Every structure is written in C-alpha cells, then in structure tokens.
Amino acid sequence: MLSPTQIAAELIEQRQTLLPKRLLPPGPDEGQTALIVGAAAAAPDHARLLPWRFVRVPQAARAALADAFEQALVLRDPLALAAQREQAREKAFRAPLLLLAVVRLAGGEDPPTAFDEAREVPDAERIVSAGCAIQNMLLMATAMDFGSSLTSGKALQSAPLRKLFGLGPHEQALCFVNVGTPGQRKPGRVRPTPAQYLTTLEPPAA
Ligand SMILES: Cc1cc2nc3c(=O)[nH]c(=O)nc-3n(C[C@H](O)[C@H](O)[C@H](O)COP(=O)(O)O)c2cc1C
C-alpha cells in the first residue's frame, strides 16, 4: 500500500499538460466535476477574499465562445483569412470540461474589505491564490485519471471575451482549465531539479 507521501508524489509527478485536442469525451460527470471544482476551495487565500472564480462553459455555450474567439481575432487582425477564423472558432469546442479562471485584482471588492487601502491584498497574492486553486483542480482531475491542461492566448484579454464572461473592471481572465479523457498520453517531460530553483540564504557575515 502506498503511503500518503508516495500518493502525493505520484499524483504530482503524473500531472502533465494534455492540450485540448488530446482531451476526448467523456469528460467528468457532475459528481466528478463537483470534486474537481471543490478542490479549488482548499487553496491558500490571504484574508479569505475568495479573489478568484471559475466560469464553466457547457456545450450549449461553446458556439458563443467560438464567436468571441473569432471576434477577438478579427479585432487583432481585420484581414484574418477564413481558415484562420475557423481555427480560432474551433478552439472553443475541444475539451469536454472547459472552465475559465478569473481573478479579481486589488480594488475590486464591493463593499471594500476590512483591509485598508495600504494593506490591501496585492494582485500578486491574489494570482498566487488562483494558481493554487487551479493546481488543486488539475491534481484532482489527475487523481481521477483525466487528462488536463491550461490554455491562454490573446483572446483572453479581448473585449468580446470579457463581455461574454461578464468580467468586472477589476477582473482578469487568467486561463482556461481543460479536462477530458486522455486520447494519447505523452512521455513525461524532464522536470527541473531543485538545484535549478532552490538556493539557501546565507546568514550575513558577522
Ligand atoms: C497560466 C498558464 C497558461 C498556459 N497556456 C498554455 C497555452 O496556451 N498553450 C500551451 O500549449 N500551454 C499552455 N500552458 C501549459 C504549459 O505550456 C505547460 O504547463 C508546460 O509546458 C509544462 O508542461 P507540463 O504541464 O506537462 O509539465 C499554460 C500554463 C499556464 C501555467
């Protein structure tokens, strides 16, 4: 039997990006989706602001998302060819479970929080909290043998997408969270080693 440490290490190691084109139906059912979304709630959250939210995009809303992707492309490139527009649209239809991750940046609390302006939880902390929530969801999806990925792109900051998702003035779309049945697994990537990202602070010389 695996120890909790072994289970955690295996789960973390097993998670890998499987892009939406490799994520097939069936996606998580309602119970599985509730577990995946519920995992986000365990993220660290300074001052318990809940500075992030997720918007699920069901199949019935995918055509509207495709419209927003296409409009975003045309705004960036009015001369976009029909094939490029179709490519932009197609991205809306891929992952069986598709969620948009949204963060509420500093200044967006209504009514303002007990924190005074000078002590307001800064954007970086809010985005870190959102990242922790997202990783919890990815790990939960991995534990259920689903493939998953995050996707971003220029359309995320576009007016058509902001309008479709009803983003407030202090909200920012971070990325899409994609989940589905893995079509074809990739070989695991070589991960960086702690030597590449860990140093130890030397006490100052006396
Ligand atoms: C916020 C965020 C957005 C991302 N957006 C994309 C994307 O648009 N396209 C893509 O191929 N990968 C995207 N990625 C995934 C990274 O490319 C991927 O995590 C990285 O290559 C490491 O691979 P791994 O997740 O399998 O370890 C994104 C990752 C993050 C954290």
Ligand as a Chemical Component Dictionary entry (heavy atoms), coordinates in Angstrom:
data_LIG
# 
_chem_comp.id                   LIG 
_chem_comp.type                 NON-POLYMER 
_chem_comp.pdbx_formal_charge   0 
_chem_comp.three_letter_code    LIG 
# 
loop_
_chem_comp_atom.comp_id 
_chem_comp_atom.atom_id 
_chem_comp_atom.alt_atom_id 
_chem_comp_atom.type_symbol 
_chem_comp_atom.charge 
_chem_comp_atom.model_Cartn_x 
_chem_comp_atom.model_Cartn_y 
_chem_comp_atom.model_Cartn_z 
_chem_comp_atom.pdbx_ordinal 
LIG C1  C1  C 0 -1.362 30.140 -16.947 1  
LIG C2  C2  C 0 -0.891 29.114 -17.956 2  
LIG C3  C3  C 0 -1.323 29.189 -19.263 3  
LIG C4  C4  C 0 -0.905 28.250 -20.212 4  
LIG N1  N1  N 0 -1.321 28.367 -21.501 5  
LIG C5  C5  C 0 -0.875 27.492 -22.423 6  
LIG C6  C6  C 0 -1.258 27.595 -23.804 7  
LIG O1  O1  O 0 -1.996 28.494 -24.189 8  
LIG N2  N2  N 0 -0.784 26.679 -24.676 9  
LIG C7  C7  C 0 0.028  25.663 -24.265 10 
LIG O2  O2  O 0 0.450  24.872 -25.102 11 
LIG N3  N3  N 0 0.390  25.511 -22.960 12 
LIG C8  C8  C 0 -0.047 26.391 -22.053 13 
LIG N4  N4  N 0 0.317  26.248 -20.731 14 
LIG C9  C9  C 0 0.930  24.982 -20.293 15 
LIG C10 C10 C 0 2.433  24.988 -20.262 16 
LIG O3  O3  O 0 2.920  25.085 -21.569 17 
LIG C11 C11 C 0 2.886  23.665 -19.616 18 
LIG O4  O4  O 0 2.477  23.645 -18.278 19 
LIG C12 C12 C 0 4.393  23.495 -19.693 20 
LIG O5  O5  O 0 4.778  23.237 -20.987 21 
LIG C13 C13 C 0 4.892  22.371 -18.806 22 
LIG O6  O6  O 0 4.339  21.139 -19.189 23 
LIG P1  P1  P 0 3.604  20.210 -18.129 24 
LIG O7  O7  O 0 2.394  20.970 -17.662 25 
LIG O8  O8  O 0 3.246  18.943 -18.880 26 
LIG O9  O9  O 0 4.535  19.932 -17.001 27 
LIG C14 C14 C 0 -0.062 27.185 -19.797 28 
LIG C15 C15 C 0 0.382  27.125 -18.456 29 
LIG C16 C16 C 0 -0.010 28.082 -17.558 30 
LIG C17 C17 C 0 0.513  27.998 -16.140 31 
# 
loop_
_chem_comp_bond.comp_id 
_chem_comp_bond.atom_id_1 
_chem_comp_bond.atom_id_2 
_chem_comp_bond.value_order 
_chem_comp_bond.pdbx_ordinal 
LIG C1  C2  SING 1  
LIG C2  C3  SING 2  
LIG C2  C16 DOUB 3  
LIG C3  C4  DOUB 4  
LIG C4  N1  SING 5  
LIG C4  C14 SING 6  
LIG N1  C5  DOUB 7  
LIG C5  C6  SING 8  
LIG C5  C8  SING 9  
LIG C6  O1  DOUB 10 
LIG C6  N2  SING 11 
LIG N2  C7  SING 12 
LIG C7  O2  DOUB 13 
LIG C7  N3  SING 14 
LIG N3  C8  DOUB 15 
LIG C8  N4  SING 16 
LIG N4  C9  SING 17 
LIG N4  C14 SING 18 
LIG C9  C10 SING 19 
LIG C10 O3  SING 20 
LIG C10 C11 SING 21 
LIG C11 O4  SING 22 
LIG C11 C12 SING 23 
LIG C12 O5  SING 24 
LIG C12 C13 SING 25 
LIG C13 O6  SING 26 
LIG O6  P1  SING 27 
LIG P1  O7  DOUB 28 
LIG P1  O8  SING 29 
LIG P1  O9  SING 30 
LIG C14 C15 DOUB 31 
LIG C15 C16 SING 32 
LIG C16 C17 SING 33 
# 
